[in-house]
Amino acid sequence: MTAAIIVAAGRGERMGAKLDKAFLSLGPRPVVAYSLMAFENCPDIDQIVLVVRREQVEAAKGMIRMFGISKIRKVVAGGSKRQDSVRNGLAALAPEVQFVAVHDA
């Protein structure tokens, strides 16, 4: 089984945005939705774990429903550093996962 961890827990402070950069609109949808949809449509990916800031977990779940992402296993809170966020994503994977793609949204 192959999984994708989408790391989207950054604040986007360097961009000067009021929203997390992954939730900024790019055309008709948030940036992170493009990543979710790409992995959703990839036949080699069996499950997706989305890592966002703790304050964005519920918003992320709503976005997942809105775009019909069915491969989501879990939405987890990120850590203070990227490596912590990746670790949190790894901990949420099913035990049978053998391969993992880590993607920065």
N, C-alpha and C positions, 0 to 999 in steps of 0.2 A: 504494500500500500504506500502511496506517495501523498504527501501533504505539502501545503504552502502555508507559511507564516507571513502575513502581511503586517509589517511594522509601521504603524501610523500614529505614534504617540508623541510626535514632535509638536512643539508649540508654534513654530514659524516666526519666532521673535525677530530674526534677521530680515524677514519680509515685511515687518511692520504691520502684520495682519492682526485683527481683533479675534479672529477664529483660528483654530488649529489649521495648519496649512493643508492637511489631508481633507479637511471639510470645506475648503474654499471651492467655489464653483468654477468649473472650467467648461464653458459652454452650458449645456443643459443639466449637468450633474456634478456632484462633488468629485474632487480629484481621486479620492480613494475608491469611489464607485467604479472607475475605469479599471483599476487593478482587480477589484473583486470580480467584475464581469469577465475579465481576461482569464482568470483562473477558473471561474465557473464554467467557461466554455472550453477549457483545455481538457481533452480526454485523458491526459496522463495524471491529472490531479484528482485525488479521491476525496480530500477534505481540506478545509481552509480554517485557519485560526487567525482572527483579526485582533491585533494588539493596539489599543488606543489609550489615551489618558483616562484615568478613573472617572473624571467628570464627563467623559464622552461615551461611556459604555452604553447607556440607554439610547442616546442619539444614534449611535452606530447600529444598534439592534433595529431601530426604526428604519434606518436607511437600507439595511439588509432586507427587511420585509418589503420595502418600497420597490426595490429592484429585483426581487424574487431570487435571491442568492440561496440556493438549496444545499450547497456543499459546506456551509458553515458548520463547524463542530462547536466552536465557542468564541465568544468575544471576551477578551481578558484585559485587565488593566496593565499598562506598561510600568516600567521602573524609572528610576531617576536617570539612568543612562541607557543607550541603545542596547548594550549587551544585557542589561537587566530585563529589558523588554523582550528580547529574543529568548532569554531563559524562561520568562513567564509563558511565552508562546510554546516553547518546547514542552513545558510541563503540562500543557493542556492537550497535547496530542494523544491519540489512541495508542495503546501499547503495541499494536500490530503495524504501526508506521515504520517503514524501513528507510525511506528517503524523504528528505525535507528540502524544499526550496524556500529561502528567506528573501523576501522582497520588500524594499523600502518604498512605501506609498508616498 
